[in-house]
Amino acid sequence: MRAESARVLVNAVRTLFSQKASDPAPSDEVDEAKRALSANDEVAVTLVDLVKSGAEGGYNILVAEGVLGLAILASSDAETGAVLPLSPL
């Protein structure tokens, strides 16, 4: 159950931060949601836990999804002005 919840979080991160050039400018609510996700330590902790538990259990898809979520958050720093916390790593 915990892994599925973390995968939902990865999908939220992916959806919020994947904007195509042809898409209209994001609304203020979307920008605020991006900042909230990027600045929340628990998001990074959850994604790191997903990677760890996936690696321990041999579930490569969980590892890949966790790494994807962390990479998206890390690359979003310049865009949102948020700082990805490194303490969970």
C-alpha positions as CSV (number, residue, x, y, z in Angstrom):
1,M,0.0,0.0,0.0
2,R,2.8,2.4,0.9
3,A,4.5,1.9,-2.5
4,E,1.3,2.5,-4.3
5,S,0.9,5.8,-2.4
6,A,4.4,6.8,-3.4
7,R,3.7,5.9,-7.0
8,V,0.7,8.3,-6.9
9,L,3.0,11.0,-5.6
10,V,5.4,10.3,-8.5
11,N,2.5,10.7,-10.9
12,A,1.5,14.0,-9.3
13,V,5.1,15.3,-9.6
14,R,5.3,14.1,-13.2
15,T,2.0,15.7,-14.2
16,L,2.7,19.0,-12.5
17,F,6.2,19.4,-13.9
18,S,5.8,18.1,-17.4
19,Q,4.7,21.0,-19.5
20,K,5.0,21.0,-23.2
21,A,6.0,24.1,-25.1
22,S,2.6,24.2,-26.8
23,D,0.7,24.1,-23.5
24,P,-0.7,27.4,-22.2
25,A,1.1,29.1,-19.3
26,P,0.4,27.3,-16.0
27,S,-2.0,29.0,-13.6
28,D,-1.0,30.4,-10.2
29,E,-2.5,27.3,-8.5
30,V,-0.2,25.0,-10.6
31,D,2.8,27.1,-9.7
32,E,1.9,27.0,-6.1
33,A,1.5,23.3,-6.1
34,K,4.9,22.9,-7.8
35,R,6.5,25.0,-5.1
36,A,4.7,23.1,-2.3
37,L,5.9,19.7,-3.7
38,S,9.4,20.9,-4.2
39,A,9.8,22.5,-0.8
40,N,8.2,19.6,1.2
41,D,10.9,17.4,2.8
42,E,8.4,14.6,3.1
43,V,8.0,14.3,-0.7
44,A,11.8,13.7,-1.1
45,V,11.8,11.3,1.9
46,T,8.9,9.3,0.4
47,L,10.6,9.0,-3.0
48,V,13.9,8.0,-1.4
49,D,12.0,5.3,0.6
50,L,10.4,4.1,-2.6
51,V,13.8,3.7,-4.2
52,K,15.2,1.9,-1.1
53,S,12.3,-0.5,-0.7
54,G,12.2,-1.2,-4.4
55,A,15.9,-2.1,-4.4
56,E,15.6,-4.2,-1.3
57,G,12.7,-6.1,-2.7
58,G,14.0,-6.5,-6.2
59,Y,11.2,-4.3,-7.7
60,N,13.0,-2.4,-10.5
61,I,9.9,-0.5,-11.5
62,L,9.7,1.0,-8.0
63,V,13.3,2.0,-8.2
64,A,12.8,3.6,-11.6
65,E,9.7,5.5,-10.6
66,G,11.4,6.8,-7.4
67,V,14.5,7.9,-9.4
68,L,12.2,9.6,-12.0
69,G,10.4,11.5,-9.3
70,L,13.6,12.6,-7.6
71,A,15.1,13.7,-10.9
72,I,12.0,15.7,-11.8
73,L,12.1,17.4,-8.4
74,A,15.8,18.1,-8.7
75,S,15.5,19.6,-12.1
76,S,12.6,21.8,-11.1
77,D,14.6,23.8,-8.6
78,A,15.6,26.5,-11.1
79,E,12.1,26.8,-12.4
80,T,10.3,27.0,-9.0
81,G,13.0,28.6,-6.9
82,A,12.6,25.7,-4.4
83,V,15.4,23.8,-2.9
84,L,15.4,20.0,-2.9
85,P,16.3,18.8,0.6
86,L,19.3,16.5,0.5
87,S,19.0,15.2,4.1
88,P,16.8,12.2,3.1
89,L,19.5,11.0,0.7
